[in-house]
Amino acid sequence: MEANTTLPDSGIDQPLEEEMYSSWALLILMTLLIGALWTSYYLQLRQIRAVHETVISIMAGMIVGLVIKLAPGNIIQDMVKFKEGFFFNLLLPPIILNSGYELKRRNFFLNFGTILTFAMVGTFIAAVVTGVCTYLYALINPEGISISFLDSMIFGSILSATDPVTILAIFNQLHVDPQLFSIISGESLLNDAVAIVLSDTLRKFRGQDLHLVNIVKGVGLFLGVFWASTFIGILFGVAVALMLKYSQLYRFPSIEACLVLLMAYSSYFFSNGTQMSGIVTLLFTGITLKHYAYDNLSKSSKRATKFLFQILSQLSENFIFIYLGINLFTQDDLDYKPLFILVTLAFICIARYASVAPLSMMINAVCRALGRDDQLPRNHQMMLFWAGLRGAVAFALASGITGDSAPAMRTTILAVVVLTVLLFGGTTSRMLQVLDVRTGVIEPNESGSEEEEEEPENKRKHKYTKLNNTDDDLLIETGTSSNSGRRLYQNDDQSIGGLLSGPLGEPITEDRPPHWFVSFDEKWLKPFLTKKHIQQRNLTLAEYWKEKRRKMERVNRNMLDGIRSMDDDDEDNTDTFTLNSVKRPNLGSASKIVIGSGRVFGRSPSVESDDEYSSNNRSH
């Protein structure tokens, strides 16, 4: 008799035995999760970019899954198998909610047209290309695979769901270009929802003929579900904002934070219950909560919701990758077709390129026609292609595949998910270097004003980074960022003053007129959904920063006028304090210069300038 199978006549209570084995199964998963978090800690502490924690999580899960598979008995194996309901109802919602809550809303909506184009049109192109290629491959029938055209299209729609968690985590650590980060993260969020709605829509036409009426009906159903889900999410977020505005929940922070979390989750389950897309609903619930409800929360609830959502999301992400690695060996009816796995991997690469390249050209053409300067450069396009790795959403959707070749298709999807994470996710840092993608860009915080409340301006300590070890040190104000100092002379000053004043001597460009919705939001929606004293505080802060910006512009202009007057008084003096010497000093042997709040104090550096003084040494 096998060691871990239930013995009917052994006298052991069956529920007690089941509890014992479930405890061992959970202990195995918790141990792997603890190991993944310690790995994350070590990699970040040592600043190791060559490998990411998700890759190690999958590999550790694969090893443990193989051990469980080879061990006698199958009770623990059955307990750790992938369950679709467990994934969609417990693991996925925290990730989506935190993504919406922590979303960089400014960049997301600035690039919303591009994101929507890739998420909807790009996903559709990828699904069609993958489905058609799979159907043509099945016609050849090299490994005994028989797949109908509809099943091929469902297979393609499932594999069109990208999930670049690994890449986005690396992007976040390296502070990659905000435009690229917002496009990839926004596309991945909406892309999952599009893939789910698309695959569900195709399943509804099983057994029906493929003709124009059904195609139009399917497109209409898809668009209706997507926008209805968006509306439900916004509605729930607005309801929470009004609830916080007209109640005194701020007096009971623990109840307040719990209600926000439960209302957000309720939107997800309500949307799924009405056969809408819970992912889209929860995403826009999180965005609406952060935009309207966040300011109505007490200070304690702001911190609690922020860190609670981050913790739940971190645990879910690591658990999902461990889960995938284990199920590579423990899942039922696995049917490995090596050639089918390899050609499918090639198909999704072709499909990804077919969706990224033409759409990028179209987006750039539209931007040029409209006179906009936010076109997608070539290296961003290549990184978009590289970010097309698949994730757990694709494998979860695979459980609904039916037909003679369903086991082979499910196994192939699982293998492709693991391979893309290992291949594309594991080489992200190297690709960023090869493509010369801009990194080290730290964006201003959009999370509201709780930081201002917690740390008054008159109590803040200015931190300075020493950039060389010479006697004449160059000190740069870095605020709370440990990296902004060393990046300052890459045109990347992230201090408040730098953000307000711009480069020395260059006038601050006037903000372009706000979008009509921004004006409508500030005039009507924000006052309606937020507390009155919050509105007054926000207006006061806005006026303060506007005045600060005008003051910094005057300082810059006066300093530039002074420099020009010095140059006019003595044109032949080689010791003239020039604009270039202020803007780009040599970091190797600079004199004492303190840079803070966008201003430069001190004397001209006695070094050779790369541009003007390559043949003429300066002497003081």
N, C-alpha and C positions, 0 to 999 in steps of 0.2 A: 504494500500500500504506500502511496506517495506521502511524503512527510507533511506537506501543507495542504492536504485535502481534508474535507470534513469527514469524520468517522461517525456514522449513524449510531453505532452500538458502543461507543467508547465511554458513554456516561457523561461526556462534556456537554454543557449547555451550548447549543448552536449560536445563539446571540452573543454569548460571552466569547466564543471562539472567533466569531466574525469581528467583534470589537478588538480583539487582540491583533488580528491580521491587519485590520484597518489602521490600527495604531502604528504598526510597523511600516505600512505603506506611506502613511503621512510623515513618519519620521524620516524615511528615505528622501521624500520630496523636500522636507524642511532642511535636511542636511545639505542637499544640493543647493537649496536657495541660500543658505548661510554661506556656503562655499562661493557661490556666485557673487554675493555682496562683498565678501572679503577680497575676492579677485578684483572687483571693481575698485575697491579702496586702494589696493596695491598698485593697480595700473594707473590710477589718477595720481597717486602719491609720487610715483616714479616718472609720471608723464610719458608713459609708454603708449604710442599711437599705432604701432604696427599691428596690434591685435586688440579686439574689443571684447568686453565681458560676455556679450551675447554669443559670440563665436565659441568661447570657452564653455558657456552654459550648454549649448547644443552638443558639443563634443562630450562633456561630462554626462549629459543625459543619454547619449548614445551608448557610452560604456556601461552605465548602470542598466540601461534597457537590455543590452546584450546579456549581462549577468543574470537579470531577472528571467529572460527568455530561456537561458540554458539551465537555470535552477529547476529542481523537481517541483511539480505542482503548478497550479495556475491561479490560485486565489489572489495573491498579491498582483500578479500580472493583470487579472481582470480589474482590479481596483485602480490601477494606474493608467488604464486605457483612456484614450481621448474620447470625451463626451461632448457632443455639440452643444447641448443645453448648458453644461457647466461653463463652457468657453464663452458663449454669447451672453449669458445672464450674470456671470460672476467675474470673469477675467477681462473681457473687452470693455465694459462700461467705464471703469476707472481710467483707462488710458484715453478714451475719447473725451471724457469729461475734463480731465486735466489738460488735454490738448486745447480744448476750447477756452478753458479758464485762463490758461497761461499764454494764449495766442498773442503774438505781436500784432495787434489789431490794425495798426496804421499800415504796416507793410502788407498785411494780408489783404486789406481792402484796396490799397493802391495797386496791387497786382491781381485783383480779384478776377478781372477779365482773362488774364493769362492762366490763372489757376483753374478757372471754370472751363476754359478751352481744353487744357490738358486732361482735366478730370473727367469731362463728359465726352468730348469728341475724341480725345486721345485714347480713352478707355474703350470706346466703341470701335475705333480702328484696330487697336490691339486685339480685342476679342474676335473681330472678324478675320483678321490675318491669321491668328493662332488657330481658330476654328477651321478655316478653309485648308490650311496646311495640314492639320491633323486629319481631316477627312480625306485629303489626297493621299496621305501616308497610309491610312487604313485601307484604301482601295488596293494598294500594293500588297497588303497583308503579309508582311515579312515574318511576323512573330505570332501569327494566328489571331491578330486583333481585328475585331469587327465592330465598327462604330458608325452609327447612322449620322446623317448630316445634322440633325437637331442636337443629338448628343455631342457632336463635335463642336457645335456653336456654344452649347452649355459649358463644355470643357474649356473652350477659349475664353468665355466670359468669367469663369472662375479664376483662371490663370491671369486675367487682366488686372486682378486686385494686387496692387503693389503695397508693400509694407516696409519702408526703409527705416525701421527703428534704429538699427545699428548705425546707418549713415547719419541720421539726424542727431544721434547721441554724440557722434564724433564732430559733427558740424557745431553742435552747441558748445563742446569743449574748446574747439579751435576758434570760435566766433567767426564763422564763415560769412562771406558777403550777405547782407540782409536780404537782398533781392532773391538770390539763389535759395537761401534758407526758407524764405516765406513761400516760394513757388513749390519747392519739393515737399515741404511739410503740408501746405494747403492741398496740394494735389493728392497726397497720400491719404489725407483725412476724407476728402470727398470721393476719392477713387474707390475706397472700400465700399462706401454706400452705393456708388454707381454700379459696382460689380455685383453686389448683393441684389439690388433691384433688377439689374439686367438678367442675371441667372434665374431669379424667381419668375420674371416675366416670360422668359423662354420656356420654363417648365410648364407654364399654364397652356402653352400651345402644343403640348405633347399629344400626338394622335390626330392633329389637325393638319390640313394642307397648308403649304407655304405659298401664299399669294399676297397681292398688294394690300388688300383690305386688312389682313391680319398683321402685316408689317406696320401699317399706319396706326392700327389699334394698339400694337405693342409700343410704338414710340410715344403715343399719347398717354398710355398707362404709365410708362416710365417717367415722363415729365410730370404727370399729375402727382405721382407718389413722391417724387423728389421735392417739389415745391410745397406740397401739403405737409410733408415732414418738416420742412424749414419753418413753415408758419406755426406748427404746433410747438416747436422748440422756442421760438420767439415769444409765443403766448405764455408758455410756462415761465420763462425768464421775467417777463413783464409782471406776471402775477406775483412772483416772489418779491420783486422790487416794491410793488404796491403794499404787499403784506408787511414788509419791513418798514415802509414809510409810515403807515398808519397804525402801527402797534408799538408797544414798549418792550419788544423782545431784546433790545440792547441792554436791558437790566439783567437779563438771564443769558449770558453768552453761550453756555453749553447747549441750552435748548435752541437758541438761535442758529448755531452752527449745524446741529443735528437736523433741523427743519430744512435748511438750505440743501444739505446733502440728500435728504429723503425726497424733497421736491424735484431735484435734478434727476434722481433715479426714477421717480414716478413718470417723468416725461418719456424716458426710454421705454419703460414697460407699457405705457399707454399707447405709444406710437406702434410698438410691435403688436400689441393687442388689436389695434385697428388696421393691421396689415399695411402699415406705413413703414418707413425706414427709421428704426430706432437710433442708428448711428448718426444720421443727419440731424434728427431731432435733438439728441443729446449734445452734439457739437454746437448747434446754435443756441441751445439752452445755456451751455457754458459761456459762450461769447456774450449773450445778453445779460447773464448774471454778472459778469465782470464789468460790463459797460454801465449798467444801470443799478443793479442791486448792491454792488460791492461798496459803494460810498455810503449806503444806508446801514451797513454793518457796524457793530462796535469794534473797537480796536482789537480786542481779544478774538473776536470771531473772524476778523480779517486774517489774522495770523493763523488761527486754527484751520479755517477752510483752505487756505493756501497750502499749508504744510500737510494737511490731511490728504488732499487730492494728490499732492506730489508723492507722498509715501505709498498710497494705494496704487498709483500708476507705476512706480518703481517696482513694487512687489509683483504686480501683474505682468509687467514686461519680462522680468527675469524668469518668472514661473512659466510663462508661455513657451519660451525657448527651451527650458528644461523639459517641459511637457512634450514638445515636438521631438527632441532628441530621444527621449524614452520610447515614444510611440513608433519610431523608425523600426523597432524590432518587436514591440509588444502588441501592435495592432492586429486585429483579426484579419483573416483572408488576405494577407499581403501577397501580391503577385508581381514580383520584380521582372520587368522587361528591360534589360540594359540598353538595348538599341532604342527602344521607345523613349526611355528617359533622356538619352543623349540628344535625340532629334527634337524632343519637346523643349529641351534647354536651348537648342539652336532656334526653334520656332519663336520662343518668347523674346529672344534677342532681336530677331528679325522684326517681330511685331513692335517691339519697343522703339527700334530705330524708325520704323515706318510711321509711328505716331509722333515721335519727337521732331524728326528732321523737317517734314513738310509743314507741321504746325508752327515750328519756330520761324521758318521762312515767312509764313503768312502773318504771324504776329509782328515780326520786324517790318514787313511791308506796310502793315496798318500803322505802326508807330511812326514810320517815316512819312506816311501820308498825312498823319495828324500833327507832325512836327514835334513828336515826343522823343525824349532822349533815353527812355528806359527799355531799349532794345536788348535782346538776348545775345550776348557775345558767344563766340564759338566755344570757348571753354565751359561756359554755363550749359550750353546745349549738350556737350559731351558728358558733363556731370549729371545732367538730367537723364541721359541714357544709362549711365552707370548706376543711378539710384533706382532702377527698375527691378530690384530684387523682390521676391515674393515672401509672404508671411503666413501667419497662422490663420488669417481670415480665409485664404484660399483653401487651406486644408480642412477647415471647419465646413466650408461650403461643399467640399468634395463628398461629404457623407450623404448628400442627397442624390448622387449620381446613381443611375440604375442601368441595367442592360447586361449583356453577356460579358462585356469587357470592363464592367464597373470596378472590380478589384484591381485590375491593372491600371486603370485611370487614377484611382484613389492613391495607389502606391506611387505612381509617377508624380502626382502632385506633391505628395509628402517629400519625395526625394528631390524634386526640383526646388522646393522651399528651402530645404537644408543646404543644397548645393549653392543656391544663389546667395544665401546668407554667408556661407563660408567663402565663396569666391569673390563676390562683389563687396560684401561688408568687410571682409578681411583685408582688402586692398584699397580701401577708401583713402586713407591717409597718404598713401603713395600716389594715388591718382590726383589728389589735390596738389601735390608738388609737381607732378608731370604736367598738369594742365595749367599750372600757375594761377590757381584760383585765389583771390584775395582773402586773407584770414586776418584775425586780430581786430575785427571791427566790433566794438562794443556799443550797443545801441542804448539810447536813453531809456530809463525805466518807464513803463506805461502802467504800472500796477496801482496807480492811485497815489494818495498822499499820506499813507500810513507811515512811510519812512520819514516824512517831514515831521510828523507828529512825534515819532519816537526819538528823533535826534534833531533837536532845534539847531538852527544854523549857527547861533552864537556858541554852541558847545561842540561843534564839529572840530576835529583835529585834522590839520592838513598833513598829509603824508608826502614825503619826498623820496624819490628814487635816485640813487647815485649811479651814474652811468659810466664812470671810469674810476680808476684807482690812482689818478694823478693827484698832485697837491691842489691843482685848481680844478675843483669838481664841478660838474654840471648837474644841477638839481632840478628835477621836474616834478611838479605837483601831480599826484596821481589820484587823489580822492580815496575812494574805496576799492579801486581796481589796482591789482598788483602788476598788471601788464600794460596799462595805458601809457606809463612813462616811457618804456622802451619803444613804443610804437608812435610816439608823438611826431617824430620827424619823417613818418611815412604818410604825412597829411592826415593824421588820424587822432587829433587832439580830442579826448573824450571828457575833459573837465567841463564843468558847467560854463565857465567863461569861454572855453574854446568852442563849445557848441553854440554859444550866443554870438560871439564876436567874429568867428571865421578867421582866416589867415590874416596876419598883421598887414595893414596897409590896403587890404581889399575890402571895399564896402560890403556890408551885409546885403545880400539880395533880398528884395521884398518877397514875402510869401505870396504865392499865386492865390487868386481868389478861391475861397473854400468852395467845395462841392455843394450843390444845392441841398443835399441831404444833411451835410454837416451843419449848415446854417439852420435848417429846420430842426435838427436834433438839439442844437444848443439853445434855440429860442423856445421850443415847445416841448419836446419829449423829455429832455433832462429836467426842466423845472417840474413837469408833471409827475415824474417817476422818482425823484430824489427829494430828500428833506430840504426845507427852506434854508436852514443854516448851513447845510453842506453846499448849496448853490452859492450862497454869499461868500463862503470861504474859497470856493473854486474861482469865483470871479476876482476876488482879491488877489489870489495867487497869480492868476493870469495877468492882471494889471501890473503886478510887481515884476514879473519876468519880462513883460514888454518894456517897462521902464528900464530895467536892467540891461536889456538888449540895446536900447537907444543910447544909454550911457556908455556902454562898451564901444559902440560905433563911434561916438564922439571922441573917446580916448584913442582909438585907433587912428582916427583922422588927424587929431592933434599931434600924435606921435609921428605920423608920416609927414605932416607939414614941417615939424621940427627937423626931421632927418633931411628933407629937401632943402630947408634953409641952410643947414650946415653944409650941404653939398654946393649950394650957390655961393657961399662965402669963400670957400676954398676949393676950387675945382681941381687944382693940381695936387692937393694934399693926398698922399697915398694912404693916409690913416683915416680917410673919411668913413663914417659909420653908414654903410650902405644898406639898402633894404634886403639884398640877398644875404648879407652877412648876418642879418637878424633872423631871417626866415629859415636858413639852412646852415647852421654852424657845423663845423666838423666835430664829431663826437669824440674823436680820438684824444685831443689835447686842448680842450676848450678852457677859457678862463671862467671865473665864477659867474654863472648866470642862473638866475632863478626865474622859472617860468611858471606862472600861476594865473588862473582866471583870464587867460588869453593875452596877458601882457608880458613884456620882456624887460627886465631891469639888469643893469650892469654895463660893463664896457665891451667894446668890440673884441671878439676873439682874435688872438694873435696867431692865426693858423692860416694855411693856404686854402683858399677856396677852390673847389673843383672846377668852377666855371670861369671866374674872373681873374684869379690870382695864381694860375698855374705857372706863370713865368715871372711873377713879381712878388717877392716875399714882403710881408708886412712887418713893420717894426714900430714899437711904441716908444 
